[in-house]
Amino acid sequence: MDITSFSIADRLASEDAEVRRLAVIDLPYSDEDDIVPLLLPCLADADPSVRTEAVRALEGFEDPEVVAALAPMLLDADAQVRAAAGEVLAELKLSASAGPLLPLLQGEGAEVRMLAFRAVRALRVDAAFAPAMAALRDADPGVRREAVGVLGYLRKPEAVGDLAEVAAHDPEAEVRRIAVGALGYATEISVLPALTRALGDTAWQVREEAAQTLGKLRFGLAIDELVHAMQDEYWQVRVKAARSLGWLKAAAGLPALVEALAHPIGNLRKEAAIALGELADPRAIPALEKALDDADPDVRKLSRLALTAIGLAQK
C-alpha cells in the first residue's frame, strides 16, 4: 500500500516511526498552508530520527515560538538531534532570537554550551559578551573556540587583552588560531607581541592566521617578522605573508617576493605577483617579465597586471 496516499496528519500519527519520519520530510512539500503547528509536536516524538527531521524541517522559520522550541533540542538525549539543532540554530539571523539560547551559554554540558555559543555568534547580542569572556577559561576547547568566535563578532575593545592572551597561550592550536583571527578588529598596538609570537607558533595553521591578521591590521612594525615568515616551511604561511607584505607595500619584502615568484606552488607564485604589483617597485620588473612565461595562466595574467601597475607608478 502506498502510504503517501494517506493524509500528512494520519502519517504523522502512525505507530510506525519510519512512516512518521518520512511524513516529516514530506511536510514542507505538502499542500499544508502552515506546517509549523504540525512540526512542533514532532520535536517530542519518541523516535530520535523523527525528532531530527523535525528539527531540520524547521530551518528558516525564525519566529519566537520556533526558536523557543528548538533551543531545548540542544539538550536532547540523542547526539544526532543535538547536532541538527545546532546546525539549524546557527543559521539564525535576528538578534531577537537569542533569548532562549542565552541561558544555555552557561548551562551544564560542554556540548550544549559549545552549540549555544555557535548559535548566538552571528546574532551579535551584547548579552553574550560576559558569558563568552568567562568561557575563555572553560575546560572544554570546543567551548573556548566558540566563545572566541562570539567575541570576534562582537568586536568589543574590552576583549582584546583576553583574546591576545588566548592567542598566545591557549593549549589548543585551533583555539589559538581562532583567537588570532578574532584580533583582526583590534586597533591597539599592544596586540602586536601576541601576533608576532603567533608567527612562531608550533602549528602552521596559527602561523598562517597570524600572517594574514598582521596584514589586515596594517601593522608596519611587523614587516620584518612577515619577511621572515616568507621562509616558513609551509607554503600556506608564505601565501598569507606575501599577501600582507603587499597590503603593507613593504619594500623590505621585495627579495622574498621575487624569490616566491619562482616557487613550485602556483598559489604562492600568484600571491607574490599580486604583492609585487602592490609594491610597484621597478626592481621587480625582471622577475615579473620572466613570469610572463609561467606555466600557470593566472600567474602570467597577474604578472602582466603587476608590470602595468609598476609602469603607472613610474609616470
C-alpha positions in Angstrom: 0.0 0.0 0.0 1.3 3.5 -0.9 1.5 5.3 2.4 1.7 8.7 0.6 -2.0 8.2 -0.2 -2.8 8.9 3.4 -3.0 12.4 4.7 0.0 14.0 6.3 -1.8 14.2 9.7 -2.6 10.4 9.5 1.0 9.6 8.6 2.4 11.8 11.5 0.1 9.9 13.9 1.3 6.5 12.6 2.6 3.9 15.0 5.5 3.3 12.6 8.4 5.6 13.3 9.6 5.4 9.7 6.2 6.4 8.4 6.3 9.4 10.7 9.9 10.3 9.7 9.0 10.3 6.0 5.9 12.3 6.7 8.0 15.0 8.4 10.3 15.1 5.4 7.4 15.4 3.0 5.6 18.0 5.1 7.4 21.1 3.7 6.4 20.0 0.2 2.8 19.3 1.0 -0.3 21.4 0.4 -0.4 22.4 4.1 -0.5 26.2 4.4 1.1 26.3 7.9 3.4 23.4 8.7 4.8 24.8 11.9 1.9 23.6 14.1 2.3 20.1 12.7 6.1 20.1 13.1 6.4 21.4 16.7 4.8 18.3 18.3 7.2 16.1 16.3 10.1 17.6 18.3 8.8 15.4 21.2 8.5 12.2 19.1 9.7 9.1 20.9 11.9 8.3 17.9 15.1 10.3 17.5 15.1 10.1 13.7 11.7 11.8 13.7 12.9 14.5 16.0 16.0 15.0 13.9 13.9 15.5 10.7 11.5 17.8 12.5 14.4 20.0 13.6 15.7 20.2 10.1 12.3 20.9 8.6 12.0 24.0 10.9 15.1 25.6 9.5 14.3 29.1 8.3 11.2 29.5 10.5 12.7 32.2 12.6 9.9 33.3 14.9 9.8 33.2 18.8 7.7 30.1 19.0 10.0 28.0 16.8 13.3 29.3 18.3 11.9 28.6 21.8 11.1 25.1 20.8 14.4 24.4 19.1 16.7 25.7 21.8 15.9 22.8 24.2 16.7 20.4 21.4 20.4 21.2 22.2 19.7 19.2 25.4 18.2 16.2 23.6 19.4 12.7 24.7 20.3 11.9 21.1 23.5 13.2 19.6 22.1 13.4 16.0 19.2 15.5 17.3 21.6 17.8 19.1 23.8 18.2 16.1 20.8 19.0 13.8 19.6 21.6 16.3 23.0 23.2 16.5 23.1 23.4 12.7 19.7 25.0 12.4 20.1 27.4 15.3 23.5 28.5 13.8 21.5 29.9 10.8 19.5 32.3 12.9 19.7 35.9 11.7 17.6 38.0 14.0 19.2 39.2 17.3 15.8 38.9 19.0 16.2 35.1 18.6 19.0 34.9 21.2 16.7 34.9 24.2 16.1 31.2 24.6 19.8 30.4 23.9 21.4 32.8 26.4 20.7 30.6 29.5 22.4 27.6 27.7 25.7 29.6 27.4 26.4 28.8 31.0 24.4 25.6 31.2 25.6 22.1 32.1 27.3 20.1 29.4 30.2 21.3 27.3 28.5 20.3 24.0 25.4 22.3 24.9 27.5 25.4 25.7 29.5 25.0 22.6 26.4 24.7 20.3 24.7 27.6 22.1 27.7 29.9 21.6 27.9 28.9 17.9 24.2 29.7 17.5 24.4 33.2 19.0 27.7 34.1 17.4 26.3 35.9 14.3 23.5 37.4 16.2 25.9 39.9 17.8 24.0 40.3 21.1 25.7 42.2 23.9 24.2 39.8 26.4 26.5 37.0 25.1 29.6 39.1 25.9 30.0 38.3 29.6 29.4 34.5 29.2 31.8 34.4 26.3 34.5 36.2 28.3 34.0 33.7 31.1 34.1 30.8 28.7 37.6 31.7 27.6 38.6 29.7 30.8 36.3 26.8 30.1 37.9 23.4 30.4 36.5 22.3 27.1 38.4 23.5 24.0 35.3 23.4 21.8 33.5 25.8 24.2 36.6 28.1 24.3 36.8 28.1 20.5 33.1 29.1 20.0 33.4 31.7 22.8 36.3 33.3 21.0 34.2 33.3 17.8 31.4 35.2 19.6 33.9 37.8 20.9 35.4 38.2 17.4 31.9 39.0 16.1 31.1 41.4 19.0 34.4 43.3 18.3 34.5 45.0 21.8 37.7 46.7 22.8 37.4 45.3 26.3 38.0 41.8 24.9 41.3 42.5 23.1 43.6 41.8 26.0 41.9 38.5 26.8 41.9 37.4 23.2 45.6 38.2 22.9 46.3 36.0 25.9 44.3 33.2 24.4 46.1 33.6 21.0 49.5 33.3 22.8 48.8 30.7 25.4 45.8 28.5 24.9 46.9 24.8 24.9 44.7 24.0 21.8 46.1 25.1 18.4 42.6 25.6 16.9 41.6 27.9 19.7 44.8 29.9 19.3 44.1 30.2 15.6 40.6 31.5 16.0 41.8 34.0 18.6 44.5 35.3 16.3 41.9 35.8 13.6 39.5 37.4 16.1 42.1 40.0 16.8 41.7 41.4 13.3 39.4 44.1 14.6 42.0 45.4 17.2 43.5 48.8 16.8 45.8 48.7 19.8 49.5 48.1 19.1 49.5 46.1 22.4 48.3 43.0 20.4 51.5 43.1 18.3 53.5 40.8 20.7 50.8 38.2 20.7 50.5 38.2 16.9 54.3 38.1 16.3 54.5 35.3 18.8 51.8 33.5 16.8 54.0 33.8 13.7 56.4 31.4 15.5 53.6 29.0 16.8 54.2 25.3 16.6 51.1 24.9 14.5 51.3 26.1 10.9 47.6 27.0 10.9 48.2 29.5 13.7 51.2 31.0 11.8 49.1 31.3 8.7 46.3 33.1 10.5 48.9 35.4 12.2 50.5 36.3 8.9 47.1 37.4 7.5 45.9 39.2 10.6 49.1 41.3 10.8 48.4 42.5 7.2 44.8 43.3 7.9 45.8 45.4 10.9 48.4 47.2 8.7 51.0 47.0 11.5 54.1 48.2 9.7 56.2 47.2 12.8 55.6 43.6 11.8 57.2 43.8 8.4 60.5 42.1 9.5 58.5 39.2 11.0 56.5 38.9 7.9 59.6 38.8 5.7 60.9 36.1 7.9 57.6 34.2 7.5 58.3 34.1 3.8 60.8 31.3 4.6 58.2 29.3 6.6 58.3 25.5 5.8 54.6 25.6 4.9 53.7 27.4 1.7 50.3 28.3 3.1 52.0 30.5 5.7 54.1 32.1 2.9 51.0 32.9 0.9 49.4 34.9 3.7 52.8 36.6 4.5 53.1 37.6 0.8 49.5 39.0 0.9 50.3 41.0 4.0 53.5 42.4 2.6 51.6 43.5 -0.4 48.9 45.2 1.7 51.7 46.9 3.7 53.5 47.9 0.5 56.6 46.7 2.3 59.7 47.4 0.2 61.7 45.2 2.6 59.7 42.2 1.3 60.8 42.6 -2.3 63.6 40.0 -2.4 61.4 37.4 -0.7 58.5 38.1 -3.0 60.7 37.9 -6.1 62.0 34.5 -4.8 58.4 33.3 -4.2 57.6 34.2 -7.8 59.6 31.1 -8.8 58.2 28.7 -6.1 56.9 25.4 -7.3 53.5 26.1 -5.7 51.3 28.1 -8.1 49.2 29.7 -5.4 52.3 31.2 -3.9 53.5 32.5 -7.2 50.2 34.1 -7.8 50.2 35.8 -4.4 53.8 37.0 -5.0 52.8 38.6 -8.3 49.9 40.4 -6.7 52.1 41.7 -3.9 54.8 42.9 -6.3 52.1 44.8 -8.2 51.1 46.5 -5.0 54.7 47.3 -4.2 55.1 48.8 -7.7 58.8 48.6 -7.3 60.7 48.7 -10.7 63.3 46.3 -9.3 60.8 43.5 -9.6 60.4 44.0 -13.4 63.0 41.3 -14.5 61.3 38.7 -12.3 57.9 39.6 -13.5 58.9 39.6 -17.1 60.2 36.1 -16.7 57.0 35.1 -15.0 55.2 36.0 -18.2 56.2 32.6 -19.4 54.9 30.8 -16.3 53.1 27.6 -16.9 50.1 28.9 -14.9 47.9 31.3 -16.9 46.9 33.1 -13.7 50.5 33.8 -12.8 51.1 35.1 -16.3 48.0 37.4 -16.0 48.8 38.6 -12.6 52.4 39.3 -13.6 51.2 41.4 -16.5 48.9 43.3 -14.2 51.9 43.9 -11.8 54.0 45.2 -14.6 51.2 47.6 -15.6 51.0 48.8 -12.0 54.7 49.4 -11.9 54.5 51.3 -15.2 51.7 53.5 -14.0 53.6 54.2 -10.7 56.6 55.5 -12.7 54.5 58.0 -14.7 
